[in-house]
Amino acid sequence: MASPPRDYRVTLIGAGVATLAFFMLVSFSQIVTFTVWGQTAGAVTGVSWESVGALAATFVAGCLVVVCFGLLHGERWSLQWRALSLIVLALVASALRLGALRLLWGGEVIGARAGGEMINGLVAPLLALVVGLYFVDSTESARHVERVAAARQLETQRLITDLEGEEMRVRRDVSQTLHGHIQQRLVFIASQLQGVEASDRARGAVAQADTLAAMIEELDNLREQEVRQLSHSVYPGGVDIGLHQAFQLQLAHIPATVAVDLEVSPEAARVDTVLAPEFDEADRLILVTALQEGVTNALKHGGATRLTVALGVRPGRGSRTEELVVEVRDNGTGVADPAHVTLSGLAQVRARLESRGGGLELVGGAADAGTTLRFWLPRPAAG
């Protein structure tokens, strides 16, 4: 039988002794009540010290067996062992109490009275042992549930981390394939077509040469815009370096017709720098994705001509000391009631931010007053 830990024994003994003390308090209150009633009727003149001594004997004997039970009890005792030990120890406590009563009352506790006192002495210690055992088992069950939940949470977090790591690896591979292999193949194909175009023009096939020239131009546009844009979308530039670099590279892709301001507070400027990184690639990717969605919505749905991206730091909630807060403000048509706006792509971003303790909200105002997209994430190493 396994030996229980120290806190298990302490909890068992503490609960048993507390139950005994409560039982004695109730019994003493009854003695006082009967004494007061007796004095009112003229039958009793004072508290029966023999009764108080009996209570003391019951408490001491009960404490002894509770302590013995707590020290000897195995954490994985079977039900039979527990029942046997409870009965035996309760009988021992009652026997000790009976011996104390004989000393206290001058050996007059014999015969049927002794049997009655034995039975009476079983109640308190047996109750204390049962309550103590129930309390400690309930406590251990709750702790076990907490340990299992914590272990499952750690396992879930580990699986999420592994999946995110694999996601980032796949994104890097796809981006490198698009940026390197596919773009290179497109360049080679365009070069070959340029040779054919030159040959056609040399032999006077102008119409065919013009067709090839248009195809070459289309391939160049495909390579420079579609493939390159897809590569940056799959794995945004700067995500592997730092958050500020990733944001700057994203804002550099915005058309020149849109005015862009990047505001970084002094506190935010020290967050996730190249020399002192804090966020991992997965966190940066989520923040960059939120920025991309905000910019796209401002330009596509809001018709904005000016964007302001502001990075700041604010006190966190609970045990978190600080949170990085990003705001994307535009001068577009605005949203009068953000609560009834379907976030579509931002819904997934919000879910991923919330899974990390962050969040996302859309702040609107009057018509033509612009919209603010605010999202935040706790600093992993805030300080």
C-alpha positions as CSV (number, residue, x, y, z in Angstrom):
1,M,0.0,0.0,0.0
2,A,1.4,3.3,-1.1
3,S,2.4,5.8,1.6
4,P,0.4,9.0,1.2
5,P,2.2,12.4,1.0
6,R,2.5,14.7,4.0
7,D,-0.2,17.1,2.9
8,Y,-2.6,14.2,2.5
9,R,-2.0,13.2,6.2
10,V,-2.2,16.7,7.4
11,T,-5.5,17.3,5.6
12,L,-6.9,14.0,6.9
13,I,-5.9,14.7,10.5
14,G,-7.0,18.4,10.4
15,A,-10.4,17.5,9.0
16,G,-10.9,14.8,11.7
17,V,-9.9,17.0,14.6
18,A,-12.0,19.9,13.3
19,T,-15.0,17.6,13.2
20,L,-14.4,16.4,16.7
21,A,-14.1,20.0,17.9
22,F,-17.4,20.9,16.3
23,F,-19.0,17.8,17.8
24,M,-17.7,18.7,21.2
25,L,-18.9,22.3,20.9
26,V,-22.4,21.1,20.0
27,S,-22.4,18.7,22.9
28,F,-21.2,21.4,25.3
29,S,-23.9,23.8,24.2
30,Q,-26.5,21.2,24.9
31,I,-25.1,20.7,28.4
32,V,-25.2,24.4,29.0
33,T,-28.8,24.6,27.7
34,F,-30.0,21.8,29.9
35,T,-28.2,23.4,32.9
36,V,-30.0,26.7,32.3
37,W,-33.3,24.9,32.0
38,G,-32.7,22.9,35.1
39,Q,-31.8,26.1,37.1
40,T,-35.0,27.7,35.9
41,A,-37.0,24.6,37.2
42,G,-34.9,24.5,40.4
43,A,-33.6,21.0,39.7
44,V,-29.9,21.8,38.9
45,T,-27.6,24.3,40.5
46,G,-24.6,24.3,38.1
47,V,-22.8,22.7,35.2
48,S,-22.1,19.0,35.6
49,W,-18.3,18.8,35.6
50,E,-18.5,15.1,35.1
51,S,-20.2,15.7,31.8
52,V,-17.6,18.2,30.8
53,G,-14.9,15.7,31.8
54,A,-16.7,13.1,29.6
55,L,-16.6,15.5,26.7
56,A,-12.9,16.1,27.3
57,A,-12.2,12.4,27.4
58,T,-14.1,11.9,24.2
59,F,-12.2,14.6,22.5
60,V,-8.8,13.4,23.6
61,A,-9.5,9.8,22.7
62,G,-10.9,10.8,19.4
63,C,-7.9,13.0,18.6
64,L,-5.5,10.1,19.3
65,V,-7.3,7.7,17.0
66,V,-7.6,10.4,14.2
67,V,-3.9,11.1,14.4
68,C,-3.1,7.3,14.3
69,F,-5.4,6.8,11.4
70,G,-3.9,9.8,9.5
71,L,-0.3,8.5,10.1
72,L,-1.1,4.8,9.2
73,H,-3.6,5.3,6.4
74,G,-2.4,4.4,2.9
75,E,-3.5,6.6,0.1
76,R,-4.7,3.6,-1.9
77,W,-6.2,1.5,0.8
78,S,-9.0,-0.7,-0.4
79,L,-12.6,-0.2,0.8
80,Q,-12.3,-3.3,3.1
81,W,-9.2,-2.0,4.8
82,R,-10.7,1.4,5.3
83,A,-13.9,0.0,6.8
84,L,-12.0,-2.4,9.1
85,S,-9.6,0.4,10.3
86,L,-12.5,2.8,10.9
87,I,-14.4,0.3,13.1
88,V,-11.3,-0.9,15.0
89,L,-10.1,2.7,15.7
90,A,-13.6,3.8,16.8
91,L,-13.7,0.9,19.2
92,V,-10.3,1.8,20.6
93,A,-11.3,5.4,21.1
94,S,-14.5,4.3,22.9
95,A,-12.5,2.0,25.1
96,L,-10.1,4.8,26.0
97,R,-13.0,7.0,26.7
98,L,-14.6,4.4,29.0
99,G,-11.3,4.0,30.9
100,A,-11.1,7.7,31.4
101,L,-14.7,7.8,32.6
102,R,-14.1,5.1,35.2
103,L,-11.2,7.1,36.5
104,L,-13.3,10.3,36.5
105,W,-16.4,8.8,38.1
106,G,-14.6,6.5,40.5
107,G,-15.1,3.1,38.8
108,E,-18.9,3.2,38.8
109,V,-19.2,2.6,35.1
110,I,-20.0,-1.1,34.9
111,G,-22.5,-3.4,33.4
112,A,-25.2,-2.0,31.2
113,R,-23.9,1.5,31.8
114,A,-20.5,0.6,30.5
115,G,-22.1,-0.9,27.4
116,G,-24.1,2.3,26.9
117,E,-21.0,4.5,27.3
118,M,-19.1,2.2,24.8
119,I,-21.8,2.7,22.2
120,N,-22.0,6.5,23.0
121,G,-18.3,6.8,22.7
122,L,-18.3,5.3,19.2
123,V,-20.2,8.2,17.6
124,A,-17.8,11.1,17.8
125,P,-14.5,9.3,16.7
126,L,-16.3,7.4,13.9
127,L,-17.9,10.6,12.6
128,A,-14.5,12.3,12.8
129,L,-12.8,9.6,10.9
130,V,-15.5,9.3,8.2
131,V,-15.7,13.1,7.7
132,G,-11.9,13.4,7.5
133,L,-11.6,10.5,5.1
134,Y,-14.4,12.0,2.9
135,F,-12.9,15.4,2.9
136,V,-9.4,14.3,2.0
137,D,-10.7,12.0,-0.7
138,S,-12.8,14.9,-2.2
139,T,-9.7,17.1,-2.0
140,E,-7.5,14.5,-3.7
141,S,-10.2,13.9,-6.4
142,A,-10.4,17.7,-7.1
143,R,-6.6,17.8,-7.3
144,H,-6.5,14.9,-9.6
145,V,-9.1,16.5,-11.9
146,E,-7.0,19.7,-11.9
147,R,-3.8,17.7,-12.7
148,V,-5.5,15.9,-15.5
149,A,-6.9,19.1,-16.9
150,A,-3.5,20.8,-16.6
151,A,-1.8,17.9,-18.3
152,R,-4.3,18.0,-21.1
153,Q,-3.9,21.7,-21.5
154,L,-0.2,21.3,-21.7
155,E,-0.5,18.5,-24.2
156,T,-3.0,20.6,-26.3
157,Q,-0.6,23.6,-26.2
158,R,2.2,21.4,-27.2
159,L,0.2,20.0,-30.2
160,I,-0.8,23.5,-31.2
161,T,2.8,24.7,-31.0
162,D,3.9,21.7,-33.1
163,L,1.2,22.4,-35.7
164,E,2.1,26.0,-35.8
165,G,5.7,25.1,-36.3
166,E,4.8,22.8,-39.1
167,E,2.6,25.5,-40.6
168,M,5.4,27.9,-40.6
169,R,7.7,25.4,-42.2
170,V,5.2,24.7,-45.0
171,R,4.7,28.4,-45.5
172,R,8.4,29.0,-45.8
173,D,8.8,26.1,-48.2
174,V,5.9,27.2,-50.4
175,S,7.1,30.8,-50.4
176,Q,10.6,29.8,-51.3
177,T,9.2,27.6,-54.1
178,L,7.1,30.4,-55.5
179,H,9.8,33.0,-55.1
180,G,12.6,30.9,-56.3
181,H,11.8,27.9,-58.5
182,I,8.5,29.1,-60.1
183,Q,9.7,32.7,-60.8
184,Q,12.9,31.3,-62.2
185,R,11.0,29.0,-64.5
186,L,8.9,31.9,-65.7
187,V,12.0,34.0,-66.4
188,F,13.5,31.1,-68.4
189,I,10.2,30.7,-70.4
190,A,10.0,34.4,-71.1
191,S,13.6,34.4,-72.3
192,Q,12.9,31.5,-74.7
193,L,9.9,33.3,-76.0
194,Q,11.9,36.5,-76.5
195,G,14.3,34.5,-78.7
196,V,11.4,33.2,-80.7
197,E,10.0,36.7,-80.9
198,A,13.3,38.1,-82.2
199,S,13.4,35.3,-84.8
200,D,9.9,36.0,-86.0
201,R,10.6,39.7,-86.4
202,A,13.8,38.9,-88.3
203,R,11.9,36.9,-90.9
204,G,9.0,39.4,-91.1
205,A,6.4,37.6,-89.1
206,V,5.3,40.8,-87.3
207,A,1.9,39.6,-86.2
208,Q,3.3,36.5,-84.5
209,A,6.1,38.5,-82.9
210,D,3.5,41.0,-81.5
211,T,1.5,38.1,-80.0
212,L,4.6,36.7,-78.4
213,A,5.6,40.1,-77.1
214,A,2.1,40.3,-75.4
215,M,2.5,36.9,-73.9
216,I,6.0,37.8,-72.6
217,E,4.6,40.9,-71.0
218,E,1.8,38.9,-69.4
219,L,4.3,36.4,-68.1
220,D,6.3,39.3,-66.6
221,N,3.2,40.7,-65.0
222,L,2.3,37.3,-63.6
223,R,5.8,36.8,-62.2
224,E,6.1,40.3,-60.7
225,Q,2.6,40.6,-59.4
226,E,0.7,37.4,-58.9
227,V,3.5,35.0,-58.0
228,R,5.5,37.5,-55.9
229,Q,2.3,38.7,-54.2
230,L,1.3,35.1,-53.4
231,S,4.7,34.4,-52.1
232,H,4.5,37.4,-49.7
233,S,1.0,36.4,-48.7
234,V,2.0,32.8,-47.8
235,Y,5.0,33.9,-45.8
236,P,5.2,37.7,-45.4
237,G,8.6,39.2,-45.5
238,G,10.2,40.1,-42.2
239,V,8.2,37.6,-40.2
240,D,11.4,35.7,-39.4
241,I,13.3,38.9,-38.5
242,G,11.1,41.1,-36.3
243,L,7.6,42.6,-36.0
244,H,8.6,46.1,-37.0
245,Q,10.4,44.9,-40.1
246,A,7.4,42.8,-41.1
247,F,5.1,45.7,-40.7
248,Q,7.3,48.1,-42.7
249,L,7.6,45.6,-45.6
250,Q,3.8,45.1,-45.6
251,L,3.1,48.8,-45.7
252,A,5.7,49.2,-48.5
253,H,3.4,47.2,-50.8
254,I,0.5,49.6,-50.5
255,P,-0.1,51.6,-53.7
256,A,1.6,55.0,-53.8
257,T,-1.8,56.7,-54.3
258,V,-2.6,55.9,-50.6
259,A,-0.9,58.0,-47.9
260,V,0.5,55.8,-45.2
261,D,1.7,56.9,-41.7
262,L,3.4,54.5,-39.3
263,E,3.3,55.7,-35.7
264,V,5.4,53.8,-33.1
265,S,5.4,54.8,-29.5
266,P,8.7,54.8,-27.6
267,E,7.5,51.8,-25.6
268,A,6.4,49.9,-28.7
269,A,9.7,50.6,-30.4
270,R,11.4,48.4,-27.9
271,V,9.0,45.5,-28.5
272,D,10.3,42.5,-30.5
273,T,13.4,44.1,-31.9
274,V,16.0,42.3,-34.0
275,L,18.4,42.3,-31.1
276,A,15.7,41.4,-28.5
277,P,13.0,39.2,-30.1
278,E,9.9,38.4,-28.1
279,F,7.2,37.0,-30.4
280,D,7.7,33.8,-32.3
281,E,7.1,33.6,-36.0
282,A,3.5,32.3,-35.5
283,D,2.6,35.3,-33.3
284,R,4.2,37.7,-35.8
285,L,2.3,36.0,-38.7
286,I,-1.0,36.5,-36.9
287,L,-0.3,40.2,-36.3
288,V,0.8,40.8,-39.9
289,T,-2.3,38.9,-41.1
290,A,-4.5,41.2,-39.0
291,L,-2.7,44.2,-40.5
292,Q,-3.2,42.8,-44.1
293,E,-6.9,42.3,-43.5
294,G,-7.3,45.8,-42.0
295,V,-5.5,47.5,-44.9
296,T,-7.5,45.4,-47.5
297,N,-10.8,46.3,-45.9
298,A,-9.9,49.9,-45.6
299,L,-9.0,50.2,-49.3
300,K,-11.5,47.8,-50.8
301,H,-14.6,48.4,-48.7
302,G,-13.9,51.8,-47.2
303,G,-12.3,53.5,-50.2
304,A,-9.7,55.1,-47.9
305,T,-7.0,57.4,-49.3
306,R,-5.0,57.7,-46.1
307,L,-4.0,55.0,-43.5
308,T,-2.4,55.4,-40.1
309,V,-0.9,52.4,-38.5
310,A,-0.1,53.0,-34.8
311,L,1.8,50.6,-32.5
312,G,1.5,51.1,-28.7
313,V,1.9,49.4,-25.4
314,R,-0.7,49.3,-22.6
315,P,-1.0,47.6,-19.3
316,G,-2.2,44.0,-19.6
317,R,-5.0,42.2,-17.8
318,G,-4.6,39.8,-14.9
319,S,-1.0,38.4,-14.6
320,R,0.0,40.0,-17.9
321,T,2.1,43.1,-17.5
322,E,1.8,44.6,-21.0
323,E,0.1,44.1,-24.3
324,L,1.2,45.3,-27.7
325,V,-1.7,47.2,-29.3
326,V,-2.0,47.9,-33.1
327,E,-4.5,50.3,-34.6
328,V,-5.2,50.7,-38.3
329,R,-7.1,53.9,-38.8
330,D,-8.4,55.1,-42.2
331,N,-10.3,58.0,-43.7
332,G,-12.8,55.9,-45.6
333,T,-16.6,55.7,-45.5
334,G,-16.6,54.5,-41.9
335,V,-18.9,52.0,-40.1
336,A,-21.8,53.3,-38.1
337,D,-22.5,50.1,-36.2
338,P,-19.4,47.8,-35.9
339,A,-21.4,45.2,-33.9
340,H,-23.4,44.3,-37.0
341,V,-20.5,44.1,-39.4
342,T,-19.5,40.7,-40.7
343,L,-15.8,40.3,-40.2
344,S,-15.3,37.5,-42.6
345,G,-11.5,37.1,-42.9
346,L,-11.0,39.0,-39.6
347,A,-13.1,36.4,-37.7
348,Q,-10.4,33.8,-38.1
349,V,-7.7,36.3,-37.1
350,R,-9.7,37.3,-34.0
351,A,-10.1,33.6,-33.0
352,R,-6.3,33.1,-33.3
353,L,-5.6,36.2,-31.3
354,E,-8.0,35.3,-28.6
355,S,-6.5,31.8,-28.3
356,R,-3.3,33.6,-27.3
357,G,-4.9,35.9,-24.9
358,G,-5.3,38.8,-27.3
359,G,-8.2,40.2,-29.2
360,L,-9.6,42.3,-32.0
361,E,-12.3,44.9,-32.3
362,L,-13.7,47.2,-35.0
363,V,-14.3,50.8,-33.9
364,G,-16.7,52.8,-36.0
365,G,-18.2,56.3,-35.9
366,A,-20.3,58.6,-38.0
367,A,-20.6,58.1,-41.7
368,D,-17.5,59.2,-43.6
369,A,-15.6,59.5,-40.4
370,G,-13.4,56.5,-41.1
371,T,-12.9,53.2,-39.2
372,T,-10.4,52.0,-36.7
373,L,-9.3,48.3,-36.5
374,R,-7.7,47.6,-33.1
375,F,-6.0,44.3,-32.2
376,W,-3.6,43.3,-29.4
377,L,-1.5,40.5,-28.1
378,P,0.2,40.0,-24.7
379,R,4.0,40.4,-24.7
380,P,5.6,37.0,-24.0
381,A,8.5,38.6,-22.2
382,A,7.0,41.9,-21.1
383,G,9.1,43.9,-18.9
